[in-house]
Amino acid sequence: MIWFLILLVAASGVLAYFAGLGLARRRAAVSGGVPAHSRPEQHGYYALIWVAVPALVVTLLAGVFSGPVAHNLLVAGAPDAVMELEPFRREAFFNDARLVGEGKAAFQVWPGALGDALVTEGARSARISQTLTWGGVAAAILAVLMGGLFAWTQIRPTLRARNRVEGWIGGLLFACSAVAVLTTVGIVFSLLWDSLRFFQTVPVTEFLFGLQWSPQIAIRADQVGSTGAFGAVPLFAGTFLIMLIAMVVAAPVGLFSAIYLSEYASPVSRGIVKPVLEVLAGVPTVVYGFFAALTVGPAFREFFNGIGALLVGGPLDGLGQYLLLVQNQMALVAGAVMGIMLIPFVSSLSDDIINAVPQSLRDGSYAMGATKSETVKRVLLPAALPGIAGALLLAMSRAIGETMIVTMAAGLAANLTLNPLDTVTTVTVQIVTLLTGDQEFDSAKTLAAFGLGLTLFLVTLMLNVVAQRIVQTYREQYD
């Protein structure tokens, strides 16, 4: 039904546009020389809006409420044998009735009177669906006719159609921006609400400063380990460690790439290198995860195992024994691959910032006899430093929020360590782990994900705000 209504609205809008266009021209021709305020095309858009918008509202309401209305009508007339079923079984019966009404096979076999009732309820479900469909079509047609009649009475040479259409466009743009703002408010509210429920069970101090993370709950009250441990410091340490490794890789490589592309590369080289470099930005993170797990991880393991084999039996035998135990999953692998992922991010932003430095600064430096490398080191980088710092902070925010690479390359063990060869986990990975599968949203284990989400949200928000302030300061200085 929805697709039919959308096609109906589209066709009605096109017809309304041309009808309004023709009507405006005819009435302008017989107006006795009265000057027209707006062009005929704007009258056409005015008619299109008044025909399409009411019909779209009807279509939206039909799409939202037709399902619940049909379900309530089906439940209201159900026989006693169906209503006596358990809630879960009753919903399964109504779902099968809807399938039968659509001409499909039921998921279950219903014995006795329920089998007979399934056929009857399926036919009734089909009638309800057909009634609602034709009702929605009739309502949409009525909305089209009423909107068209209103537009027909309004179109005349003195109508300020241009202003009316611009008003509708402004309202649409405001609605889009309001949706974005309301979505952000909804996200923050949901995080705050469930985080407050979590902190009613687990103290904030234990969460922020606890050194053990084991968010387990007991199935029975007498089960060992029923309280769990919700100290998030190991998660913060793992997140910081992987982010630090990633920035050690991404910051110098991305910055030097930007300097080369901006100051040293010829137009031909820039046209080749820059698109190839930015291809990395389009690679899905799951592909980076596969690359880390299947290529980088085994390579690092063989490298450190080989060093360990050389050290065993010597004065550094303990270190050699440890290196022999290094596995594929480690913070170093996740951080290195994440740094590769961030290279185009840092390079692209830094390149734009360096290119935004006024050419007069370069010319002045060259006029004083400075070489290109001296100009880069003593003029361009100091001038672009605020913007580059903002780009690095945005890259840090991106690294903190990464999940897939860490899941596949660093493991799930919440170890409190700064050793890059150990397995660690991050805040985002634990959020995914806690919310995977069937969960009870009244337990501390599940609600811990919202506490972690709120902490992550505040940290990334702070980094983004600082980065934006730095970039704004830079732009105000050189715009």
N, C-alpha and C positions, 0 to 999 in steps of 0.2 A: 504494500500500500504506500509506503513512504516514497519509494522510487517513482511510482505513478504520480503522486502529488508533486514531487520535485519537477518532473517533466511538465506537469500541468502548469506549475508556477512559471517555469522558464518560457513555455510557449505563450502564456498569457502576458508575461512581461514584454516579450518581443512584439506581440500584437498591440499592446498598449502603447509602446514607444512610437510605432508607425502611425497608430490612430491619433495619438496626441500631436505628432508632428503635422499630420494632414489637417487636423482640426485647427491648430494654431495658424496655419497658413490661410485656411479658408476664412477664419474670423478676422484675420488681419486684412484680407482683401476687401471685406465688406464693412470695415470699421469706419469708413469715411475719412481716411487720412490720419487717424489717431496713431501716434508713434508707438511702436512696440517696445516694451521695456527689455525683453529678453528675446534671444534667437529662437526660431521654431524648434531646433534640436533640444534646447533646454526645457521647452514645454513637453517634448516627448519624454525626456528623462523624468520630468515631474509626474506625468501619467504612469510611467513604468514603476516609479516608486510607490505610488498609491495603489497600484494593482498588485505588485509583487510582495510588498512588505506585509499587508494583512494576511495574504495567502501563506507566506512563509511562517508567520506566527501560528496560524492554524496547523500547518504541517508539523512544526516543532511540538506543539501541544499534542497532536495526534501521535507522534513518535514517542513522546515521553509517557503519556497516560493511557494509550490504547492497551498495552500489555497488562498493567495493574487492573484496569477496568474490566477487561475480559476475564482475568483470573477471579476477581470478586464476583462477577456475575455467574461464573461457572460454579464457584463454591456456594453461592447463595441458593442455587437450585439443585444441589447435589442430593441424592437419596440418603436415607438414614444409614444404610449399610456402609456407605463411603465415609460419612461423617464420624462413624464409630471407630474408624481405623486410628492407629497411632499417627501423630503429626507427620513423621517422616514418611510412613507408608501412604498417608493421604496425599501428600505432595507428589509422591511418585505416581499415584493413580491419576491425579490431574495432569501431570506431565504426559503420561501415556495417552490420556484422553485427547489432549491437544495434538499429539502425533497421529492418532487414529483419525481425528478430524481433518488433518492435512493429507490424509491418504497414505501415511507411513505406517510401518510396523511398530507395535508397542515393544518396550524394552523388557517387560515382564509378562508372565502368563498369570492371569487373575482367575482363580477358580470360582465355580458356582455362580452365585448372584452377582459377584463383582465382575465376572466376565460379561454377563448380560448388561450390567450397568455401564461397562466400559464402552460398548457399542453405542448405547443411548447417549452417554455423555460426550462421546466423540462427535456424534451428529449435532448435539446441542452446541458444542464448542465451535464447530464449523459455522453454524448459524450465527452465533455471537460474533465470530470473527468477520463474517460477511456483512453483518449489520453495522459493525463499527467501521469497516472499510468504506462502505457506501455512505455512511454518515460523515466520515472524514472528507470524502470526495465532495459531498454536497455542501459541507461547511466551507471547504476551500473555494468551490465555485461561487458560493454566496459572498465570500470575502472578496473575490475577484470582481464580481458584479457591483458590489457596494463601493469598492475602491474606485473602479472605473467610472461609476456614476458621479461620485464626488469630484473626480478629476475633470469630467466632462462639464460639470457646472462651474468649475473654477477657471478653466483655460479661457483666456481673453487677452487682448493686446496689452492691457494695463497690468496683468498679473506679473508679479516679481518672481518669475519662475527660477531665474538664476539664483536669487537669494535663498529661495526655498530649497533648491537642490543642494546648494552649498551648506545650508543648515543641516540637511540630512547627512551629508558626507561628514561634516564635523561631528555630528552625533555618533556616527558609526566609528570614527576614529577614537572618540572618547570612550565608547563602549569597549573597543579592543584594548585600550590602555587600562581601563578599569578592570577588565578580566585579568590582565597580567598582575595588577596590584592586588586584587582580591585573591588570586591564586597564591601569591607570596604570603599574604596575611593568613590564608587557610593553612599553608604549610607550617608557618611559625606557630599558629594556634594549636595545630595537632601535635607538633613536637612538644610544646610547652605543657599541654594537658596530660599527655601520657608520661612525659618526663616527671611531672609533679607526682603522678601516681607511683612512679618508680622510686622517687626519692622519699616517699612516705614509708617505703619498705626498707630501702638501703640508704643510710646517711650519706650526705653529700661528701663529707670528709673521707669516709671509707672509699667512696667511688673515685674521688680525685687523687687520693694519696695512698690507697691500698696497693700492696705489692703482689697480690695474688689474684689471678683472673681464672675462675672456674665456675661459670654461671650454670651450675647444675641444680636441679630441683628434684625432690624425692617424689616417687609415686605413692609411697606409704609414709605415714608420719614417723615410724620408727626406723626408717631407712638411714643407713650411715651416709654422711655427707649431705644431709637434707637442706642445709642452710645455703651452701654455695659460697663462692668468694667472688666479689664484684669490684676488686681493686683494678682500676683501669691504667695504672702506671705502665705495666708491660706493653699495653696496646699503644700508649702514647710514645713509649720509647721505640717500639718497632716502626711506628709511622714516621717518627723523626729520623731514625736511622736510614730507612729506605729513601725518604725524601732528600736527605743529605747526600747520599750516594748518587741519586739521580741528578741533583743540581751540580755535583762535582763533574759529572759527565756532560750535562746539557749546557751549563753556563759558559765554559770556555769554548767548546766546539761551536755552539750556536753564536756566540759573540764574535769569534774569529771569522766564522762564515759570513756574518753580516758585514764585518769590516772589509773582507775580500770582495764581496758582491758590490758594496757601496763605493769603494775607493780604488780597487786594484783591477777588478774584472773588466774586460772589454764588453761592449754591448752584446757581441755574439756569445761570449762565455757566460755572461749574466743571463741571457735568454735561454741557455741550455742548463746551467747549474741550478738556477733558482727553481724552475719547475720540477726538476728531478729531486731537489732537496725537499720541496713541499709535498711531493708524493707521499712522504712519510706521514704527513698530517692526515691523509685520507685512509691510512691503514687501520682497520678495526683493532681495538685493544685485545680482542680474543686472539687475533693473529700474532700480535706481539707476545701474548701468553704462550701460544704454541711454540713460537721461536725461542722463548726463554726456557721452556720445559724440555724441548726436544733437541735444541742445538747449543744454546749458551750454557745451560746447566751441566750437561755431560762434558762439555769442553772444559769448563772451570773445574769440575770434579777431577778429570784426568790430569789437569795441570797441577792442582794441589796434591793429589795423590802421588804424582811423580816426584814432586819436591819432597814429600814426606818419605818416600822410599829412599831417596838419597840421604836423608838426615838420620834415618833409623840406624842405630848402632854407634852413632857418633856422640859428640858432646851435647848435641841438641836432640837426643833420642826422644825426649818427652814431646817436643814440638813435632817431630816426625811422626810419632804414633798418633798424635791428634790430627795431623793433616791427612793421614791414611784413612781416617774415619769421615772425612768431609764427603757429604752427599750432594745430589743434584740441587736440592732445594736449600737456598740460603739467601740472606738479605742482599748479598753482593750481586747475585744474578738478577733479582727483581729490580734493584736500584739501577744497575747498568742498562737493562733493557728499557726501563722507564725513562732513563736519561736519553736514550736514543729516540724514544717517542717524543720527548720534549724539545729536541734539537730544532725542528722546523718552527715550533712555537716561539722559542727564544730568538731564532735567527730572523724570522719574518718581522717580529715586533722591533727588534734592534735595528734591522735594516731600514725600516720606515722612520725610526727615530733619528738615525744618523743622517739619512737623506733630508730630514726636516731641518737640520742645522743650516743656517743661512750660508750661501755660497761666499758672501763677503768675508766671512771668517777664514775660509780656506784661502781666498785670494790674498788677504792680508798676511797670512802666514807664509805663503809662497813668496810674496813681495819682500818679506824680511829675510829670505834666503833659506827657509826651513825646507827640509826634504819631506817627501810624502809620509814616511814613517814618523817623523817628528811632528808633522801636522796632525796625524791621527792620534799620537800619544799625548800631545800637549795642548791641542786645540779641540779636536772633534770629540774625543772621549770625555774630557771635562765638561764640554758644553752639553753632550748628550747623556751625561751620567744620571741625572734624575729620571729621564725616561727609561734608560736601560735598567735602573734599579726597580722601577715600576713593572717592567716586563719580567724581571726575575721573580718578583713577588707574585705576579700572576701565575708564573710557571710553578712556583712552590705551591700555590693554592691548587693548581691542577694536579700536581703530584700527590698531595695529601688526599685528594678525593678518588684516586685510582683504585680499582678493585681487582679486575680480572688478572692483570699481570701478577699481582701479589698472591692471589689465590693459587695460581698455577706454578709460580716460581719460588715463593718464599715459605710456603707451608701454612699451617694453622696453629702451630704451637705458640702459646703466649709466654715467651721467654723474656725475662728482664735482662737484656744484654745489649752491649754496643759492639759486639763482635760481628763483623760482616759475614763471617763464615757460618754462623748459626742460623737455624730456622727461626723466623719471627712471624708475627702477624700484625695486622694494622686495624685501625678502627673500622674502616669500611668493610673489610673482610668479615669481621665479627658481626657487623650489622646484618650482612647477607646470611651468615651462618645461623644467627638467632631467629631470623624470620623465614627460613626455608622450611617447607613442609607445613603440616597442621600444627598450629600453635594456640595456646590459651593466652588470651590477652589480659588475664588477671593474675599472671604469675610474674615474679621478679625476673625470671630468665628471659621472657619475651619483652617485657617492658625495659630491660636493660638496653635493648637496641635503640629505644627512643632517647635514653640518657646519652648514649654514645652519639646519636644523630644530632642532638642539641649541642653537645660539645663541639662536634665537627662543624656544625653550622656556624657557631660563634667564632671559631678559629678562622675558617675560610672567609667569613664576613669581615673580620678584622683585617686579614691580609688584603682582601679586595679593596676595602676602604682606604687603607694606607697606600696601596698601589695607585688607586685613582687620584688620591690627593697629590702624590708625587708627580703623576703624569699631568695633572691640571696645572701644577706649579710650573712645570716645564713648558707647557703650551702657552701659558700666560706670558712667559718670558720671551718666547721666540715667534709667536704668531704675528 
